[in-house]
Amino acid sequence: MAVILVTGGAGYIGSHACKALAAAGHTPVTYDNLRNGWRDAVQFGPLEEGDLLDTERLIEVMKEHKPEAVMHFAALIEVGVSVSEPDAFWRNNVSGTLSLLDAMVATGVRKIVFSSTCAVNGDQDGVMLDESSGFAPASPYAASKFAVEHMLHDYGVAFGIRHLAFRYFNVAGADDQARIGEHHRPETHLIPLILDAIEGKREALSVFGQDYPTRDGTCVRDYVHVEDLADAHIKGLAYLDKDTRVPVLTLGTGEGFTVREVMQAAAEATGKPVPAFDAPRRAGDPASLVCGSKLAAQELGWTPDRSNLKRMIEDAYRWHQQGHYDA
Ligand SMILES: NC(=O)c1ccc[n+]([C@@H]2O[C@H](COP(=O)([O-])OP(=O)(O)OC[C@H]3O[C@@H](n4cnc5c(N)ncnc54)[C@H](O)[C@@H]3O)[C@@H](O)[C@H]2O)c1
């Protein structure tokens, strides 16, 4: 069993990866600056506070804990903010990862699983995306992830860093015991926004655009359960030991849901109506974003078994009602 350094382990997906690592007998060491994460979310191993850009601190932590591998979740993630603050995204996500990789080279850590995004593919007109899809990153956020994929390739060639990048879209759900869950700051993700609107914690939900060429005119998105995603990362770690590997895998269900379908499922799961109003389309919102996982099934034996909409919303709702972070 191994020590794994989890950057961004105090965030939504990273904390669930830590849970899965601990359940698999590993020791997850969270490295997080707590800018957007939560001390309370770090429940399955030690927390080392630090910034990705602080290479010396990373080296110190790696020397102390001697991780076998890194799971790299730490990033700024808000697409809209990335358009107005590209400098912050390139610095944090790209320079930050450069710093991380340099620390790995300096300390002999040679394996990394990276959280990329299907946003590197941009809007492909409703086609189901996979690893062979073309590239058209449409925001500084997506471009920063694409740049890191290239960086991983180059560090692999030059320094023997074994790497695997996962591309995915929307992550949803929570720990089945509601110990950890989704709490972004600010929250912009659909399911927590719907649950907040249902509970009166924020104003009614804005449904952006009703005239898209989809089943009911609202946008279609692919949702993966956060615990399925965490499992993919565990499988990804073992995969890095194989001699023949692919560098990128997409993780999706291949099935999308419209905004109205998600609202309907939330109303059924909670027994409460979703207060909502129609708003104009948002610039840059594609009609449909869906990706498959055929290659991930083949290479990792991964299938998104928990990723049905009802279950994701029920798990998210349980967390929403019972769980919270104070710090
Ligand atoms: N949430 C999604 O639906 C989704 C979809 C596709 C890809 N991703 C990717 O998955 C990863 C995790 O997303 P999330 O939803 O858990 O986000 P999150 O904001 O909850 O977690 C990110 C964590 O990284 C930390 N962090 C950010 N910059 C840092 C830095 N410079 N140094 C140290 N720590 C830093 C934050 O404090 C936070 O705890 C991100 O890389 C994101 O791009 C997320």
The ligand as a Gaussian input file, in Angstrom:
#p B3LYP/6-31G(d) Opt

LIG

0 1
 N      -16.231000      19.566000     -10.930000
 C      -16.341000      19.162000     -12.176000
 O      -17.454000      18.929000     -12.661000
 C      -15.095000      18.961000     -13.045000
 C      -15.248000      18.571000     -14.403000
 C      -14.098000      18.361000     -15.176000
 C      -12.825000      18.532000     -14.607000
 N      -12.704000      18.917000     -13.318000
 C      -11.359000      19.102000     -12.739000
 O      -11.259000      18.359000     -11.535000
 C      -10.416000      19.049000     -10.616000
 C      -11.108000      19.195000      -9.278000
 O      -12.327000      19.927000      -9.434000
 P      -13.271000      20.228000      -8.176000
 O      -14.636000      20.345000      -8.687000
 O      -12.968000      19.268000      -7.098000
 O      -12.742000      21.690000      -7.759000
 P      -12.556000      22.325000      -6.317000
 O      -12.434000      23.801000      -6.509000
 O      -13.575000      21.817000      -5.364000
 O      -11.144000      21.747000      -5.862000
 C       -9.921000      22.274000      -6.287000
 C       -8.986000      22.314000      -5.082000
 O       -7.698000      22.748000      -5.525000
 C       -7.186000      23.678000      -4.588000
 N       -6.234000      24.537000      -5.284000
 C       -6.476000      25.316000      -6.377000
 N       -5.350000      25.932000      -6.749000
 C       -4.365000      25.555000      -5.886000
 C       -2.986000      25.857000      -5.757000
 N       -2.383000      26.738000      -6.554000
 N       -2.285000      25.269000      -4.777000
 C       -2.890000      24.394000      -3.924000
 N       -4.191000      24.064000      -3.985000
 C       -4.929000      24.645000      -4.958000
 C       -8.425000      24.412000      -4.063000
 O       -8.209000      25.023000      -2.810000
 C       -9.448000      23.286000      -4.001000
 O       -9.436000      22.628000      -2.754000
 C      -10.026000      20.368000     -11.276000
 O       -8.738000      20.235000     -11.823000
 C      -11.070000      20.535000     -12.360000
 O      -10.561000      21.270000     -13.451000
 C      -13.802000      19.148000     -12.522000

